[in-house]
Amino acid sequence: MIAVRADPFDAAGLLADFSARAAGAGAIASFTGMVREENDGAAVSSLALEHHPSLTEKAIAGIGADAIARFGLTDVAIVHRHGVLMPGEAIVFVAAAAAHRRAAFDAVDYVMDRLKTEAPFWKREQRSDGAHWLEARDSDHEDRRRWGAERR
Amino acid sequence: MRIVFFGRLKDGPPAGPVPPKVRDTDALRAWLGAGRPELLDASIRIAVNDEMILSNRALDEGDEIAFLPPMSGG
């Protein structure tokens, strides 16, 4: 399941659906990213997530396919919000199903590292100290490099 | 040609009419960058008709060119 959507989602419900579909897998790992309530010491009032509809769909589908091939997954789910989000809302949900735990854990980590640096989203935080564009941090790029380049 | 900006690049002025001498993405970036030097930065990527390009690309009248600052998904 790959989706980019404007409406809020329930991560627990997505995980339950994913687990039902992945029946028979030995391991399921998942990650949910949330809008934080505070950043750099300032209270966050909202997070606007802009995207490039067709490029974003393509990029996420490609990352999902790469994860399946690289880790031998039986299934993967990536659900990402766009639009205006409130603190405490889920931004992204990633789940991976595999025969064994290491592949499932690593695949979720890998998908998140690639989303952070390669998915065409741009975040603008409204905070008590004004509006701030967020970009991937140096540590995000270092995390991404752990996996090496994808062969295409 | 339609030129669109994403993320923080939207905060700048929109692009004016593209002169006829601008026929590829390198020339377009140089022409726009004369007024907006941030567009010359190597971290700014370009997509033509919804496809990310990795090197210079010839442009046609009906093309849509998107300027994309560093991304921040997840």
Backbone of each chain as ProteinMPNN parsed JSONL, in Angstrom:
{"seq_chain_A": "MIAVRADPFDAAGLLADFSARAAGAGAIASFTGMVREENDGAAVSSLALEHHPSLTEKAIAGIGADAIARFGLTDVAIVHRHGVLMPGEAIVFVAAAAAHRRAAFDAVDYVMDRLKTEAPFWKREQRSDGAHWLEARDSDHEDRRRWGAERR", "coords_chain_A": {"N_chain_A": [[0.844, -1.198, 0.0], [0.758, 2.054, -1.042], [0.506, 5.417, -0.461], [-0.341, 8.869, -0.797], [-1.792, 11.318, 0.998], [-4.306, 13.759, 1.924], [-5.998, 13.763, 4.09], [-6.263, 13.021, 7.632], [-4.783, 10.065, 9.145], [-5.181, 6.9, 10.825], [-2.751, 5.416, 12.497], [-2.609, 3.038, 13.963], [-4.786, 1.633, 12.982], [-3.988, 1.345, 10.313], [-1.796, -0.317, 10.655], [-3.011, -2.601, 11.657], [-4.558, -3.391, 9.423], [-2.473, -3.836, 7.616], [-1.085, -5.92, 8.853], [-2.987, -7.937, 8.744], [-3.109, -8.365, 5.996], [-0.538, -9.253, 5.604], [-0.398, -11.749, 6.598], [1.203, -14.706, 7.638], [3.777, -13.861, 7.283], [6.94, -13.808, 8.982], [7.784, -11.658, 10.439], [6.898, -8.346, 11.299], [7.494, -4.955, 11.037], [7.075, -1.552, 12.054], [6.824, 2.048, 11.605], [5.9, 5.218, 12.83], [5.774, 8.572, 12.049], [5.455, 11.678, 13.697], [3.923, 14.955, 14.003], [5.862, 17.259, 15.694], [5.632, 18.857, 18.939], [7.193, 20.869, 19.723], [10.007, 22.723, 18.594], [13.384, 23.546, 18.312], [13.135, 24.931, 20.713], [10.815, 26.437, 20.438], [7.259, 26.683, 20.422], [5.304, 24.604, 18.35], [2.769, 25.416, 16.09], [1.52, 24.55, 13.756], [2.135, 22.39, 10.906], [2.964, 22.738, 7.61], [2.841, 20.762, 4.789], [4.116, 20.667, 1.759], [3.81, 19.224, -1.488], [4.856, 17.599, -4.577], [2.665, 16.527, -6.635], [2.748, 14.382, -8.784], [5.481, 13.69, -8.952], [6.006, 13.001, -6.32], [4.389, 10.752, -5.78], [5.588, 8.977, -7.58], [8.224, 8.876, -6.588], [7.867, 7.767, -4.034], [6.696, 5.3, -4.618], [8.837, 4.146, -5.968], [10.772, 3.981, -3.934], [9.508, 2.198, -2.219], [9.434, -0.095, -3.872], [12.171, -0.539, -4.177], [12.825, -1.182, -1.539], [11.446, -3.597, -1.156], [12.807, -5.232, -2.992], [15.453, -5.081, -2.071], [15.444, -6.027, 0.588], [14.043, -8.337, 0.492], [11.291, -8.335, 1.09], [7.943, -9.374, 1.986], [5.839, -7.679, 1.863], [5.129, -4.13, 1.74], [4.301, -1.005, 3.247], [3.651, 2.395, 2.698], [2.55, 5.367, 3.826], [1.804, 8.704, 3.453], [1.226, 11.96, 4.626], [-0.015, 15.085, 3.209], [-0.43, 18.676, 3.056], [-1.917, 20.74, 5.653], [-0.904, 20.09, 8.902], [-1.51, 19.256, 12.335], [0.121, 19.568, 15.575], [1.009, 16.437, 17.019], [-0.38, 14.937, 15.178], [-0.162, 12.217, 12.827], [2.422, 12.052, 10.429], [3.702, 10.314, 8.671], [3.541, 6.853, 7.841], [5.12, 3.798, 7.966], [5.471, 0.426, 7.074], [6.83, -2.875, 7.167], [6.911, -6.189, 6.004], [8.362, -9.35, 6.496], [10.274, -12.448, 6.245], [11.951, -12.712, 8.44], [13.095, -10.904, 11.417], [15.278, -9.01, 11.104], [15.367, -8.104, 8.455], [12.887, -6.823, 8.31], [13.047, -4.765, 10.286], [15.29, -3.324, 9.264], [14.368, -2.563, 6.739], [12.316, -0.711, 7.258], [13.741, 1.344, 8.493], [15.449, 2.032, 6.391], [13.595, 2.893, 4.404], [12.579, 5.192, 5.677], [14.93, 6.763, 5.847], [15.361, 7.26, 3.161], [12.995, 8.588, 2.437], [13.262, 10.954, 3.912], [15.305, 12.307, 2.584], [14.85, 12.151, -0.157], [12.183, 12.211, -1.004], [9.817, 14.216, -2.621], [8.838, 16.44, -0.731], [8.096, 19.395, 1.085], [8.605, 21.062, 4.048], [6.989, 23.367, 6.164], [7.161, 24.93, 9.126], [4.947, 26.395, 11.411], [5.677, 28.384, 14.041], [5.97, 29.557, 17.461], [7.914, 31.455, 17.207], [7.762, 32.344, 14.611], [7.544, 31.564, 10.99], [9.09, 28.698, 9.581], [11.027, 27.161, 7.091], [11.744, 23.739, 6.742], [14.535, 21.654, 6.185], [16.168, 18.631, 5.093], [18.448, 17.43, 7.517], [22.066, 17.483, 8.127], [22.607, 15.121, 9.461], [20.551, 13.522, 8.544], [21.306, 13.093, 5.898], [23.697, 11.737, 6.337], [22.641, 9.436, 7.518], [21.251, 8.432, 5.335], [23.374, 7.78, 3.637], [24.406, 5.492, 4.766], [23.264, 3.343, 3.524], [24.224, 3.21, 0.976], [24.396, 3.718, -2.667], [21.536, 3.198, -4.802], [21.296, 0.532, -7.108], [20.468, 0.964, -10.446]], "CA_chain_A": [[0.0, 0.0, 0.0], [1.514, 3.293, -1.157], [-0.497, 6.47, -0.575], [-0.083, 10.235, -0.352], [-3.162, 11.754, 1.227], [-4.473, 15.012, 2.664], [-6.782, 13.57, 5.314], [-5.545, 12.329, 8.703], [-4.953, 8.617, 9.179], [-5.014, 6.247, 12.117], [-1.625, 4.507, 12.276], [-2.916, 1.721, 14.54], [-5.687, 0.968, 12.026], [-3.195, 0.961, 9.138], [-0.96, -1.463, 11.029], [-3.884, -3.769, 11.757], [-4.863, -3.81, 8.044], [-1.242, -4.362, 7.018], [-0.794, -7.217, 9.487], [-3.953, -8.91, 8.216], [-2.698, -8.694, 4.629], [0.794, -9.885, 5.633], [-0.517, -13.015, 7.336], [2.171, -15.705, 7.179], [5.128, -13.311, 7.419], [7.48, -14.072, 10.313], [8.121, -10.414, 11.13], [6.325, -7.086, 10.811], [7.989, -3.788, 11.767], [6.446, -0.328, 11.551], [7.263, 3.325, 12.158], [4.989, 6.34, 12.601], [6.369, 9.887, 12.322], [4.419, 12.591, 14.179], [4.253, 16.382, 14.071], [6.312, 17.53, 17.061], [4.944, 19.985, 19.591], [8.177, 21.915, 19.989], [11.223, 22.57, 17.794], [14.326, 24.63, 18.628], [12.671, 25.698, 21.864], [9.606, 27.222, 20.159], [6.072, 25.837, 20.293], [4.848, 24.436, 16.97], [1.303, 25.501, 16.023], [1.108, 23.673, 12.659], [3.169, 22.021, 9.938], [2.433, 22.644, 6.245], [3.638, 19.849, 3.969], [3.845, 20.844, 0.341], [4.407, 18.149, -2.278], [4.746, 17.702, -6.038], [1.854, 15.304, -6.683], [3.163, 13.222, -9.578], [6.844, 13.278, -8.578], [5.986, 12.405, -4.99], [3.861, 9.389, -5.934], [6.611, 8.177, -8.265], [9.378, 8.691, -5.702], [7.518, 6.853, -2.938], [6.529, 3.958, -5.191], [10.181, 3.646, -6.263], [11.426, 3.639, -2.668], [8.853, 0.966, -1.76], [9.889, -1.212, -4.713], [13.572, -0.797, -3.826], [12.864, -1.847, -0.223], [11.014, -4.988, -1.348], [13.879, -5.968, -3.676], [16.696, -5.106, -1.292], [15.325, -6.779, 1.839], [13.245, -9.538, 0.291], [10.043, -8.193, 1.861], [6.726, -9.926, 1.39], [4.932, -6.544, 1.621], [5.562, -2.864, 2.336], [3.294, 0.057, 3.226], [4.137, 3.76, 2.947], [1.434, 6.32, 3.759], [2.377, 10.009, 3.786], [0.287, 13.082, 4.546], [0.383, 16.41, 2.748], [-1.37, 19.683, 3.543], [-1.606, 21.347, 6.953], [-1.032, 19.11, 9.986], [-1.431, 19.804, 13.689], [0.994, 18.791, 16.461], [0.423, 15.185, 17.491], [-0.915, 14.142, 14.065], [0.822, 11.383, 12.133], [2.87, 12.537, 9.11], [4.086, 9.201, 7.804], [3.47, 5.502, 8.384], [5.861, 2.828, 7.146], [5.478, -0.928, 7.636], [7.485, -3.869, 6.315], [6.708, -7.587, 6.399], [9.438, -10.198, 5.964], [10.35, -13.752, 6.891], [12.676, -12.585, 9.706], [13.014, -9.552, 11.967], [16.303, -8.054, 10.686], [14.946, -7.501, 7.182], [11.748, -5.926, 8.551], [13.571, -3.569, 10.965], [16.169, -2.559, 8.374], [13.597, -1.991, 5.626], [11.597, 0.472, 7.74], [14.796, 2.34, 8.693], [15.881, 2.406, 5.035], [12.533, 3.676, 3.754], [12.54, 6.514, 6.318], [16.116, 7.537, 5.452], [15.18, 7.728, 1.784], [11.918, 9.599, 2.412], [13.787, 12.212, 4.469], [16.242, 12.99, 1.695], [14.551, 12.026, -1.59], [10.769, 12.346, -1.368], [9.556, 15.638, -2.88], [7.99, 17.156, 0.231], [8.756, 20.555, 1.706], [7.89, 21.314, 5.307], [7.082, 24.705, 6.744], [6.618, 24.91, 10.479], [4.507, 27.645, 12.044], [6.085, 28.293, 15.442], [5.772, 30.783, 18.239], [8.903, 32.464, 16.784], [7.601, 32.642, 13.184], [7.452, 30.429, 10.062], [10.418, 28.181, 9.227], [11.135, 26.023, 6.173], [12.628, 22.697, 7.26], [15.169, 20.824, 5.158], [16.875, 17.483, 5.664], [19.652, 17.825, 8.244], [23.269, 16.728, 7.752], [22.509, 13.768, 10.02], [19.657, 12.744, 7.668], [22.094, 12.66, 4.735], [24.609, 10.687, 6.818], [21.837, 8.223, 7.675], [20.957, 7.926, 3.988], [24.599, 7.213, 3.046], [24.679, 4.163, 5.326], [22.699, 2.295, 2.664], [24.865, 3.226, -0.334], [23.54, 4.117, -3.785], [20.723, 2.115, -5.364], [21.647, 0.148, -8.486], [19.298, 1.086, -11.329]], "C_chain_A": [[0.883, 1.253, 0.0], [0.484, 4.401, -1.32], [0.039, 7.8, -0.082], [-1.451, 10.866, -0.208], [-3.217, 13.015, 2.084], [-5.161, 14.774, 4.004], [-5.99, 12.782, 6.36], [-5.749, 10.817, 8.624], [-4.667, 8.1, 10.58], [-3.948, 5.167, 11.941], [-1.92, 3.111, 12.828], [-3.821, 0.927, 13.604], [-4.931, 0.497, 10.786], [-2.36, -0.274, 9.447], [-1.8, -2.742, 11.132], [-4.223, -4.307, 10.365], [-3.644, -4.473, 7.402], [-0.947, -5.763, 7.559], [-1.732, -8.3, 8.967], [-3.538, -9.352, 6.813], [-1.407, -9.486, 4.611], [0.768, -11.225, 6.355], [0.451, -14.047, 6.772], [3.591, -15.206, 7.258], [5.625, -13.606, 8.839], [7.707, -12.811, 11.122], [7.445, -9.226, 10.469], [6.896, -5.97, 11.679], [7.304, -2.562, 11.207], [7.013, 0.899, 12.255], [6.187, 4.353, 11.858], [5.707, 7.627, 12.975], [5.264, 10.873, 12.647], [4.88, 14.049, 14.079], [4.653, 16.694, 15.514], [5.606, 18.761, 17.625], [5.88, 21.151, 19.828], [9.389, 21.655, 19.115], [12.116, 23.777, 18.072], [13.804, 25.524, 19.748], [11.432, 26.545, 21.635], [8.425, 26.271, 19.966], [5.623, 25.802, 18.837], [3.317, 24.528, 16.955], [0.758, 24.67, 14.859], [2.293, 23.392, 11.742], [2.506, 21.903, 8.57], [3.391, 21.792, 5.427], [3.225, 20.023, 2.52], [4.437, 19.653, -0.401], [4.23, 18.433, -3.757], [4.005, 16.431, -6.443], [2.443, 14.156, -7.501], [4.563, 12.749, -9.203], [6.842, 12.547, -7.236], [5.486, 10.966, -5.045], [4.929, 8.475, -6.528], [7.766, 7.858, -7.326], [9.054, 7.66, -4.616], [7.332, 5.434, -3.458], [7.894, 3.335, -5.477], [10.903, 3.206, -4.995], [10.832, 2.336, -2.111], [9.339, -0.255, -2.538], [11.341, -1.562, -4.388], [13.669, -1.554, -2.501], [12.473, -3.316, -0.347], [12.161, -5.809, -1.949], [15.092, -6.136, -2.764], [16.612, -6.024, -0.073], [14.484, -8.052, 1.705], [11.931, -9.502, 1.067], [8.902, -8.935, 1.184], [5.706, -8.815, 1.143], [5.529, -5.297, 2.264], [4.399, -1.886, 2.271], [3.995, 1.385, 3.499], [2.946, 4.691, 2.762], [1.963, 7.655, 4.261], [1.305, 11.079, 3.653], [0.87, 14.231, 3.739], [-0.679, 17.381, 3.221], [-0.953, 20.195, 4.909], [-1.916, 20.36, 8.069], [-0.862, 19.805, 11.334], [-0.477, 18.959, 14.536], [0.273, 17.544, 16.978], [-0.191, 14.347, 16.377], [0.215, 13.354, 13.415], [1.125, 11.971, 10.761], [3.054, 11.365, 8.159], [3.97, 7.886, 8.567], [4.196, 4.58, 7.425], [5.77, 1.474, 7.835], [6.127, -1.877, 6.637], [7.206, -5.252, 6.886], [7.766, -8.439, 5.719], [9.422, -11.534, 6.699], [10.969, -13.621, 8.286], [12.818, -11.124, 10.12], [14.014, -8.568, 11.376], [15.891, -7.344, 9.403], [13.825, -6.496, 7.418], [12.212, -4.632, 9.23], [14.354, -2.688, 9.986], [15.383, -1.883, 7.261], [12.875, -0.722, 6.064], [12.583, 1.64, 7.919], [15.24, 2.922, 7.342], [14.847, 3.295, 4.346], [12.478, 5.082, 4.357], [13.737, 7.368, 5.908], [15.965, 8.06, 4.032], [14.062, 8.761, 1.688], [12.438, 10.965, 2.857], [14.579, 13.009, 3.453], [15.811, 13.024, 0.235], [13.094, 12.203, -1.959], [10.433, 13.834, -1.5], [8.466, 16.231, -1.974], [8.803, 18.328, 0.763], [7.913, 20.967, 2.902], [8.091, 22.758, 5.758], [6.374, 24.678, 8.094], [6.163, 26.304, 10.874], [4.808, 27.503, 13.523], [5.848, 29.618, 16.137], [6.785, 31.864, 17.846], [8.856, 32.723, 15.274], [7.524, 31.385, 12.339], [8.855, 30.012, 9.641], [10.288, 27.055, 8.215], [12.086, 25.014, 6.8], [13.248, 21.964, 6.076], [15.883, 19.686, 5.851], [18.156, 17.968, 6.33], [20.849, 17.017, 7.769], [23.169, 15.291, 8.249], [21.571, 12.896, 9.182], [20.423, 12.228, 6.449], [23.105, 11.583, 5.128], [23.868, 9.369, 6.976], [21.575, 7.584, 6.31], [22.179, 7.218, 3.38], [24.936, 5.827, 3.592], [24.264, 3.05, 4.372], [23.359, 2.236, 1.294], [23.889, 3.644, -1.419], [22.708, 2.921, -4.232], [21.226, 1.809, -6.774], [20.384, 0.248, -9.326], [19.7, 0.792, -12.753]], "O_chain_A": [[1.657, 1.477, 0.93], [-0.34, 4.335, -2.233], [0.769, 7.868, 0.907], [-2.201, 10.947, -1.181], [-2.306, 13.301, 2.86], [-4.925, 15.517, 4.957], [-5.14, 11.965, 6.006], [-6.759, 10.345, 8.103], [-4.016, 8.753, 11.396], [-4.198, 4.135, 11.318], [-1.525, 2.111, 12.227], [-3.661, -0.282, 13.443], [-5.182, -0.59, 10.267], [-2.227, -1.169, 8.612], [-1.356, -3.822, 10.744], [-4.186, -5.517, 10.137], [-3.748, -5.508, 6.745], [-0.601, -6.671, 6.804], [-1.321, -9.444, 8.772], [-3.6, -10.534, 6.474], [-1.19, -10.3, 3.714], [1.821, -11.77, 6.684], [0.511, -14.242, 5.558], [4.527, -16.005, 7.296], [4.835, -13.65, 9.782], [7.814, -12.868, 12.347], [7.419, -9.109, 9.244], [6.801, -6.021, 12.905], [6.982, -2.519, 10.019], [7.594, 0.811, 13.336], [5.623, 4.366, 10.764], [6.197, 7.76, 14.096], [4.245, 10.912, 11.957], [6.077, 14.333, 14.072], [3.892, 16.431, 16.445], [5.062, 19.584, 16.889], [5.446, 22.271, 20.097], [9.769, 20.503, 18.909], [11.64, 24.913, 18.064], [14.013, 26.737, 19.728], [11.024, 27.295, 22.522], [8.58, 25.183, 19.41], [5.566, 26.835, 18.171], [2.642, 23.818, 17.701], [-0.347, 24.138, 14.954], [3.318, 24.072, 11.8], [1.606, 21.085, 8.376], [4.592, 22.059, 5.375], [2.148, 19.597, 2.102], [5.467, 19.122, 0.015], [3.546, 19.38, -4.145], [4.62, 15.374, -6.583], [2.623, 13.06, -6.969], [4.814, 11.546, -9.142], [7.589, 11.588, -7.044], [6.076, 10.071, -4.439], [5.15, 7.359, -6.056], [8.234, 6.721, -7.266], [9.87, 6.788, -4.316], [7.758, 4.473, -2.816], [8.092, 2.14, -5.257], [11.572, 2.173, -4.986], [11.557, 1.483, -1.598], [9.62, -1.305, -1.961], [11.702, -2.738, -4.328], [14.493, -2.457, -2.355], [13.088, -4.181, 0.276], [12.456, -6.915, -1.497], [15.683, -7.214, -2.699], [17.576, -6.711, 0.264], [14.246, -8.755, 2.688], [11.507, -10.51, 1.632], [8.893, -9.103, -0.036], [4.808, -8.974, 0.317], [6.323, -5.382, 3.201], [3.598, -1.936, 1.338], [4.821, 1.492, 4.406], [2.397, 4.791, 1.665], [2.506, 7.738, 5.362], [0.561, 11.098, 2.673], [2.087, 14.347, 3.597], [-1.718, 16.964, 3.732], [0.215, 20.102, 5.287], [-3.034, 19.856, 8.177], [-0.159, 20.809, 11.449], [-0.282, 17.776, 14.258], [-0.907, 17.587, 17.325], [-0.495, 13.173, 16.588], [1.379, 13.755, 13.444], [0.215, 12.343, 10.019], [2.627, 11.406, 7.005], [4.258, 7.808, 9.762], [3.927, 4.576, 6.224], [5.97, 1.38, 9.046], [5.996, -1.71, 5.425], [7.257, -5.459, 8.098], [8.038, -8.282, 4.529], [8.661, -11.729, 7.647], [10.567, -14.328, 9.211], [12.681, -10.219, 9.298], [13.667, -7.408, 11.157], [16.046, -6.129, 9.28], [13.808, -5.432, 6.8], [11.829, -3.538, 8.815], [14.122, -1.483, 9.888], [15.693, -0.754, 6.878], [12.83, 0.249, 5.308], [12.29, 2.775, 7.542], [15.385, 4.135, 7.185], [15.192, 4.328, 3.772], [12.344, 6.061, 3.623], [13.585, 8.562, 5.649], [16.391, 9.174, 3.73], [14.179, 9.719, 0.925], [12.107, 11.994, 2.268], [14.537, 14.239, 3.451], [16.331, 13.824, -0.542], [12.787, 12.335, -3.144], [10.727, 14.621, -0.6], [7.34, 16.481, -2.403], [10.027, 18.261, 0.876], [6.706, 21.188, 2.804], [9.201, 23.291, 5.737], [5.17, 24.439, 8.19], [6.895, 27.278, 10.697], [4.272, 26.618, 14.191], [5.57, 30.642, 15.513], [6.563, 33.046, 18.109], [9.81, 33.264, 14.715], [7.447, 30.276, 12.867], [9.709, 30.858, 9.377], [9.537, 26.104, 8.432], [13.127, 25.396, 7.335], [12.572, 21.687, 5.085], [16.172, 19.755, 7.046], [18.866, 18.813, 5.784], [20.692, 15.998, 7.096], [23.585, 14.356, 7.563], [21.755, 11.681, 9.108], [20.231, 11.092, 6.015], [23.349, 10.641, 4.374], [24.386, 8.311, 6.618], [21.663, 6.367, 6.149], [22.046, 6.199, 2.702], [25.669, 5.071, 2.955], [24.828, 1.956, 4.395], [23.091, 1.315, 0.522], [22.714, 3.894, -1.151], [23.118, 1.773, -4.065], [21.543, 2.72, -7.538], [19.348, -0.313, -8.967], [18.862, 0.84, -13.654]]}, "seq_chain_B": "MRIVFFGRLKDGPPAGPVPPKVRDTDALRAWLGAGRPELLDASIRIAVNDEMILSNRALDEGDEIAFLPPMSGG", "coords_chain_B": {"N_chain_B": [[6.493, 28.08, -22.052], [6.224, 26.834, -18.768], [7.034, 27.836, -15.585], [7.63, 26.608, -12.415], [7.853, 26.929, -8.858], [8.946, 25.32, -5.879], [8.577, 24.68, -2.315], [10.721, 26.666, -0.257], [11.499, 28.239, -2.365], [9.252, 29.309, -3.438], [8.799, 31.604, -2.07], [10.088, 33.622, -3.349], [10.149, 35.968, -6.203], [7.808, 35.37, -8.945], [8.628, 33.757, -12.107], [9.359, 35.686, -15.013], [8.342, 36.211, -18.525], [9.961, 33.831, -20.598], [12.895, 34.422, -22.438], [13.446, 33.925, -26.023], [16.015, 32.917, -26.57], [16.609, 31.148, -24.585], [16.919, 27.865, -24.419], [17.412, 25.489, -23.174], [17.772, 23.601, -20.067], [20.05, 24.352, -18.609], [20.563, 26.924, -19.594], [18.208, 28.143, -18.84], [18.324, 28.017, -16.043], [20.581, 29.64, -15.624], [19.647, 32.056, -16.653], [17.419, 32.668, -14.99], [18.784, 32.659, -12.601], [20.331, 34.916, -12.642], [18.842, 36.922, -11.558], [18.015, 35.727, -9.272], [20.074, 34.417, -7.328], [20.046, 32.189, -5.643], [18.97, 30.113, -7.063], [21.016, 29.052, -8.523], [22.415, 27.367, -6.972], [23.835, 24.16, -6.334], [22.283, 22.42, -4.913], [19.696, 22.8, -5.662], [17.301, 21.183, -7.437], [16.013, 20.155, -10.672], [12.977, 19.512, -12.368], [11.535, 18.338, -15.352], [8.525, 18.387, -16.958], [7.416, 16.689, -14.947], [9.48, 14.918, -14.505], [12.472, 14.128, -12.971], [15.511, 15.668, -13.753], [18.926, 14.898, -14.551], [20.961, 15.958, -15.953], [21.783, 18.521, -18.387], [18.96, 19.558, -20.337], [17.119, 19.794, -23.338], [14.606, 22.234, -24.066], [11.104, 22.631, -24.752], [8.406, 24.646, -26.061], [5.968, 23.975, -24.737], [6.716, 22.92, -22.289], [6.811, 22.114, -18.761], [8.641, 23.381, -16.146], [10.084, 22.595, -13.135], [11.441, 23.92, -10.182], [13.221, 22.631, -7.536], [13.863, 22.761, -4.175], [16.11, 21.405, -1.578], [14.792, 18.379, -0.246], [12.34, 17.371, 2.233], [10.998, 15.005, 3.412], [9.079, 12.516, 5.243]], "CA_chain_B": [[7.087, 27.334, -20.94], [5.675, 27.177, -17.46], [8.061, 27.631, -14.56], [7.026, 26.549, -11.077], [8.799, 26.826, -7.752], [8.44, 24.574, -4.723], [9.198, 24.941, -1.024], [11.105, 28.044, 0.049], [11.677, 29.007, -3.603], [7.981, 30.002, -3.692], [8.797, 32.897, -1.393], [10.698, 34.609, -4.25], [9.252, 36.453, -7.26], [7.55, 34.403, -10.019], [9.454, 33.976, -13.299], [8.736, 36.439, -16.113], [8.363, 35.468, -19.802], [11.298, 33.307, -20.922], [13.334, 34.893, -23.767], [13.597, 32.828, -27.0], [17.37, 32.335, -26.59], [16.701, 30.121, -23.54], [16.398, 26.649, -25.069], [17.657, 24.282, -22.391], [17.648, 23.841, -18.625], [21.221, 25.102, -18.122], [20.357, 28.328, -19.956], [17.084, 28.64, -18.026], [18.817, 28.221, -14.681], [21.479, 30.803, -15.654], [18.839, 33.263, -16.879], [16.678, 32.95, -13.753], [19.738, 32.841, -11.508], [20.896, 36.272, -12.691], [18.051, 37.721, -10.623], [17.791, 34.961, -8.033], [21.269, 33.563, -7.263], [19.815, 30.931, -4.909], [18.612, 29.058, -8.023], [22.246, 28.499, -9.11], [23.008, 26.423, -6.018], [23.769, 22.767, -6.821], [21.271, 21.663, -4.17], [18.384, 23.021, -6.287], [17.123, 20.238, -8.543], [15.047, 20.57, -11.695], [12.159, 18.488, -13.014], [10.882, 18.774, -16.586], [7.317, 17.58, -17.2], [7.271, 15.701, -13.872], [10.574, 13.952, -14.476], [13.684, 14.728, -12.445], [16.606, 15.556, -14.72], [20.246, 14.81, -13.917], [21.901, 16.752, -16.745], [21.106, 19.53, -19.212], [17.868, 19.003, -21.142], [16.516, 20.756, -24.269], [13.252, 22.604, -23.648], [10.124, 23.016, -25.772], [7.455, 25.695, -25.663], [4.916, 23.503, -23.834], [7.262, 22.224, -21.125], [6.72, 22.672, -17.409], [9.927, 23.198, -15.471], [9.92, 22.8, -11.693], [12.667, 24.091, -9.393], [12.96, 21.919, -6.283], [14.905, 22.87, -3.152], [16.313, 20.134, -0.874], [13.507, 17.83, 0.197], [12.25, 17.044, 3.663], [9.846, 14.137, 3.673], [9.141, 11.683, 6.433]], "C_chain_B": [[6.462, 27.792, -19.626], [6.735, 26.851, -16.416], [7.407, 27.655, -13.192], [8.11, 26.338, -10.019], [8.147, 26.083, -6.599], [9.183, 24.994, -3.455], [9.558, 26.414, -0.86], [11.299, 28.89, -1.2], [10.405, 29.757, -3.982], [7.949, 31.389, -3.079], [9.402, 34.003, -2.27], [9.711, 35.048, -5.317], [8.987, 35.374, -8.311], [8.421, 34.731, -11.234], [8.672, 34.785, -14.329], [8.768, 35.602, -17.386], [9.797, 35.067, -20.17], [11.713, 33.792, -22.306], [13.614, 33.713, -24.707], [14.978, 32.178, -26.984], [17.528, 31.226, -25.531], [16.067, 28.83, -24.056], [16.706, 25.376, -24.307], [17.693, 24.635, -20.905], [18.853, 24.585, -18.049], [21.033, 26.597, -18.375], [19.243, 28.937, -19.101], [17.547, 28.943, -16.603], [19.715, 29.471, -14.617], [20.672, 32.098, -15.792], [18.064, 33.643, -15.61], [17.621, 33.317, -12.613], [20.383, 34.215, -11.499], [20.147, 37.168, -11.708], [17.85, 37.044, -9.276], [18.938, 33.965, -7.867], [21.044, 32.248, -6.52], [19.473, 29.78, -5.868], [19.842, 28.406, -8.649], [22.868, 27.442, -8.209], [22.786, 24.982, -6.478], [22.707, 21.954, -6.084], [19.87, 21.827, -4.764], [18.261, 22.105, -7.496], [16.008, 20.704, -9.474], [14.286, 19.351, -12.203], [11.518, 19.095, -14.258], [9.719, 17.821, -16.846], [7.243, 16.389, -16.225], [8.35, 14.621, -13.88], [11.838, 14.677, -14.019], [14.787, 14.601, -13.484], [17.949, 15.602, -13.997], [21.292, 15.584, -14.705], [21.093, 17.683, -17.647], [20.085, 18.882, -20.15], [17.313, 20.111, -22.045], [15.071, 21.011, -23.86], [12.389, 22.988, -24.844], [9.134, 24.01, -25.174], [6.462, 25.213, -24.6], [5.416, 22.869, -22.53], [6.938, 22.931, -19.804], [8.01, 22.345, -16.674], [9.746, 23.557, -13.997], [11.29, 22.924, -11.037], [12.397, 23.592, -7.981], [14.106, 22.11, -5.291], [15.08, 21.53, -2.434], [15.027, 19.67, -0.182], [13.533, 17.473, 1.676], [10.99, 16.234, 3.933], [9.97, 13.444, 5.019], [8.675, 12.374, 7.699]], "O_chain_B": [[6.211, 28.979, -19.413], [7.263, 25.74, -16.369], [6.709, 28.609, -12.847], [9.121, 25.674, -10.248], [6.944, 26.202, -6.37], [10.264, 25.58, -3.512], [8.804, 27.298, -1.267], [11.27, 30.118, -1.125], [10.453, 30.72, -4.748], [7.176, 32.248, -3.503], [9.246, 35.186, -1.968], [8.576, 34.575, -5.352], [9.856, 34.536, -8.55], [8.897, 35.858, -11.372], [7.468, 34.592, -14.497], [9.165, 34.437, -17.359], [10.724, 35.871, -20.064], [10.966, 33.6, -23.266], [13.977, 32.629, -24.25], [15.109, 31.009, -27.347], [18.484, 30.453, -25.587], [14.843, 28.71, -24.124], [16.31, 24.291, -24.734], [17.65, 25.807, -20.53], [18.704, 25.363, -17.107], [21.3, 27.428, -17.506], [19.324, 30.095, -18.691], [17.212, 29.981, -16.032], [19.622, 30.259, -13.676], [20.967, 33.101, -15.142], [18.058, 34.807, -15.209], [17.31, 34.164, -11.775], [20.921, 34.644, -10.479], [20.735, 38.062, -11.099], [17.554, 37.695, -8.273], [18.797, 32.796, -8.224], [21.778, 31.285, -6.745], [19.662, 28.612, -5.528], [19.739, 27.332, -9.241], [23.752, 26.702, -8.639], [21.706, 24.625, -6.947], [22.276, 20.911, -6.576], [18.957, 21.081, -4.411], [19.016, 22.229, -8.461], [15.176, 21.535, -9.109], [14.871, 18.293, -12.438], [11.021, 20.221, -14.227], [9.904, 16.608, -16.94], [7.035, 15.246, -16.632], [8.156, 13.538, -13.326], [12.228, 15.695, -14.589], [14.978, 13.521, -14.043], [18.09, 16.259, -12.965], [22.384, 15.843, -14.201], [19.864, 17.631, -17.661], [20.317, 17.799, -20.686], [17.065, 21.226, -21.586], [14.392, 20.111, -23.365], [12.863, 23.582, -25.812], [9.044, 24.183, -23.959], [6.147, 25.952, -23.668], [4.62, 22.339, -21.755], [6.81, 24.153, -19.74], [8.418, 21.186, -16.589], [9.318, 24.659, -13.655], [12.19, 22.128, -11.306], [11.476, 24.056, -7.309], [15.22, 21.656, -5.554], [14.29, 20.611, -2.649], [14.284, 20.469, 0.387], [14.591, 17.299, 2.281], [10.052, 16.698, 4.583], [10.852, 13.752, 5.82], [8.682, 11.77, 8.771]]}, "name": "protein", "num_of_chains": 2, "seq": "MIAVRADPFDAAGLLADFSARAAGAGAIASFTGMVREENDGAAVSSLALEHHPSLTEKAIAGIGADAIARFGLTDVAIVHRHGVLMPGEAIVFVAAAAAHRRAAFDAVDYVMDRLKTEAPFWKREQRSDGAHWLEARDSDHEDRRRWGAERRMRIVFFGRLKDGPPAGPVPPKVRDTDALRAWLGAGRPELLDASIRIAVNDEMILSNRALDEGDEIAFLPPMSGG"}
